């Protein structure tokens, strides 16, 4: 991260020198660099937000899946108890009716637990999908930020070469591409 910060400082230094030169074109290039830097900073912030969103959503998905697993384990335990009460009731005896009642109660409870487990599985899948959306946005924003940083570096070449125009045009093109990719990230 420090390398990126020092690189940005170096480009800013070139732009500042260009602003004080007598060449009006170099002043335009310096302003272009400043605008590109602002856009790159914004895209970089969005990239960080999307990365955090992906991590949070995927963590939530894991937590929901753990709750679903716990409920499925509870469901299995209730099913085993129900089967044991069924066997006990089938043996007859004075408590057969009580065992049958316990079996029925465990059946009802196991159905409720099963529904809860399925609900947690749906929530887990939804959170996982949300995480994938954030992750996809993060990747697109990374590409956009890369184009913008390259644009800044190429614009600096126009200053270093004393006002050649082709690097400036190339930097504008790269900046536009990066900006379009960033904008399209949220349009998709």
N, C-alpha and C positions, 0 to 999 in steps of 0.2 A: 504494500500500500504506500510505503514511503517513496518508493521509486516512481509511482504514478504521480504523487504529489510534487516531487522534485522536477519531474518531466513537465508538468503543467506550469510550475514556476518558471522553468527555463523558457517555455513558449511565451509566457506572459512577459518575461524580460525582453524577448525579441520584439514583441508587440509594442511594449513601452518605448523602446528605442525607435521603432518605426514611427510612432506617433510624434516624436520630436524631430523627425527628419523633415526636410523640405519637400520631399516627394509626396504629393497628395495621394497617390495610389497606395503607397505603403501605409498611410493612415487608414485607408479603406480596408486594407488587408488586416491591420491590427484590430479594427472594429469587428471584422468577420471572425477573427480568432476569438474575440471576447464573446460574441454571440454563440459561436460553436461551443465554447467552454460552458456557457450557461445551459445550453440545451443538453450537452453531455452530462453535466452535473444532475440535471433533472432526470434524465434517462437512467443514470446510475442510481439515483435514489429510488426510482420505481423498480429497478432491477432488485435492489435490496429488499424492498417491501414484498415483491413477489416471491423471493427466495424464502423470506420469513413466513409468508402465507402458505407456501408449499410444505415447509417443515411443520408448521402448526397443524395443518389439515391432516397430514399423514400421521402425526402423533395422535391426533384425535381418532383417526381411523383405527389405530392399534388399540387405543383404550376401549373403543366400542367393541372391537373384536374380542378383547379380553373379557368384557362383560358378557358378550354372547357366549363365549366358551364357558364361563362360570355358570351361566344359566342352563346351558346344555348339560353340564355335569350335574346340576341340581335336578334337572329333568330326568336324567338317567337314574339318579338316586330315588326319586319319587316313583319312577316306573318299577324299579326293583322292589320297593316297599309295597306297591300295589300288587305285584305278582306274588309276593310272600303272603299278603293278606288274602289273596284269592285262593292260594293253596291251603291256608289255614281254614278258610271258610268252607272249602270243599271237603274238608275232613269231618265236618259236622261238629256236633257237641253243643254245649250250652252257650258258648261264645261265638258260634258261627255267624249269627246275625250281626254281632258287633264287628267281627272281622270283615264281613261283606260291606258294612257301613264305612269302615276305615279304608277299604279298597276303593270304594266309590269316591271318598274324599280325596285320596291320593290321585285318582284319575282326573278329577276336576282341577286340582292344584297343578298337576303336571301339564295340563292343557294351557293353563294361564302362563306357566313358566316357559313353555314352548313358544307361545306367542311373543313373550318378552324377548326371548333369545332371537327370534326371527326379526323383531323390530331393531334390536341392536346390530344384527348383521346388515340390515338395510342402511342404518345410520353409518356403519363402518364403510360400506361400499360408497355411499354418498360423499363421505369425507375423503375417501381415497380419490374419487373422481375430481373433487374440488382441488385436492393437492396436485393432481395431474394438470389441471387447468393452470394453476399458479406456476407449476414447473415449466409448462410450455411457454407461458408469458415471460418467465425469467430467461429462458433460452433466447427468445426473440429479442428481448431487451439487451441481452449480452451482445448479440450481433449488432444491434443498433448502436450501442455505446462504442463498440469497436470501430465501426465506420466513422463515428463522430471524432474519436480520438485520432484516427488516421487522417481525417480531414484537417484537424488542428495542426498535426505535424506537417502535412503537405502545404498548408497555408504558410507555415513558418519558412518553408523553402523559398517562397516568393519574396520574403523579407531578406533572407540570407543572400539570395542571388541578386539583390539590388532592384527588384521590381519586375521580375519576369512574370508575365501574366498567366502562363499555362498552369503553374502550380495553384494559383488562386482559383482559376476556373475548375481545376480538378478537385480542389478542396470544397468548393461550393457543391459540386456534383456529389461528392462523397457525403457531405453534410445533409444534402437533400435525401439521399438514399437512406442514411441512418435515421433521419426524422420520419420518413415514410414508414420504415420498418417499425419504429417505435409507435407511431400512430396506428398502424395496422394491427399491432399486437392486441389492442383493445377493441378493434372492430371485428376481429375474428370470433 
